[in-house]
Amino acid sequence: MRTVGLIVEYNPFHNGHFYHLQQSVKITQSDAVVAVMSGNFLQRGEPALTDKWTRAEMALAGGCDLVIELPVAYSTQAAEWFAYGAVKLLDATGVVDTLCFGSESGEIDTLVRVAKAMASETPDFRQMLDDALSQGQSYPAAYSSAVRRYMADLGDPEAAEFALEQPNNTLGLHYLLALERLRSPIVPYTIKREKAGYSQTTITDTQIASATAIRKVLTGDGTLLDIKPFVPLTTYTLLEREFTGRPEPMGWQHYEKALFHRLVSTPAAELALLHEITEGLEHRIKHALPKLTELRFDVLLESLKTKRYTRTKLQRALLSALLGHQKQAFTRERLQNGVQYIRVLGFNDKGRKLLGRMRKEAKLPVLLSAADASEPYPYLALDVQATSVYELERPGASARTLYRDYYEKPIMRSTT
């Protein structure tokens, strides 16, 4: 059974995702789809608008056959480690033959050349990166700039001019870097992203809108009915089920009190021990707090932003504060070795057959719940903790829902 792997967030699953899934199956000539999906907290340092099991259900309804979870230790990281964790999981399944990702360019050959050249970061490249950072650039901008200089020095002007600063191109490069570094046999493909950009906040098409734009409608003055043209009916029905009796989707506004409690009660020296809080950001946070006009997340974020501290960087730092993620848990060595299990969130009949193969061929243990773990995986403990924090602010929270990772069975969707 030829199987394509997808790396996704599905926040929520929309028509653009459906197009990507269909095209991925077509160009890879695959029979099945395995999706690695972020859990309750996402790469840009945000809570998902609804929980990971509901989004897994959307994925299965949209055409995925097996959904596995990207641990929070990777799902909330910058591109390098987000990509590494996801690619290592796909490789570890033992059943995935290809990887297909969306990109602004839709062109794989240049990205592959860059990945092969960059798989082992040389001292020359590190110096170029340090030079760009010393000019006050954010890390993503500095990394893109350094790659351009490095590829130009290697005599590849086409690669030197490649638009790496575009978010999906950047992620694509890091997927390819992970494949190279893991020496994975998975074959990469890419599809050009159409009609809606990754961070596009406005809707300009009649059927395709970015997840960002859809969330903006849902958290603004819009209603669920307003997004109906841009999502499959199954997604719409699941969101309707989730939002019944709730005024709005989950978002940072639900975690403001918990975040501010953590920030005001934690000394600056202890904040400095948190992941993503670097270069004196702990002092900037402490100085900003007494001057806030309102105790709101977006007001705090605006007060902290600089050219160096982008919105996404700050959101990830504040999420580390909310979740209590310590630097010591996220060293390079720990992240390289931290993918130690495959956590299943959902499957259909075809996915059940894939699971049967994985029981024999996977490089890591396959878990259907946290209770299946035969040893104390540190990053699984972080997932359980993240679910507890996420669920605490949802209506009807109870001791059982806080620890859903132990009790919740994978979503099973019959295709017959």
Summary of the structure (lengths in Angstrom):
residues: 416
radius of gyration: 20.8
end to end distance: 18.5
largest distance: 60.2
contacts: 1413
relative contact order: 0.16
helix: 55%
strand: 11%
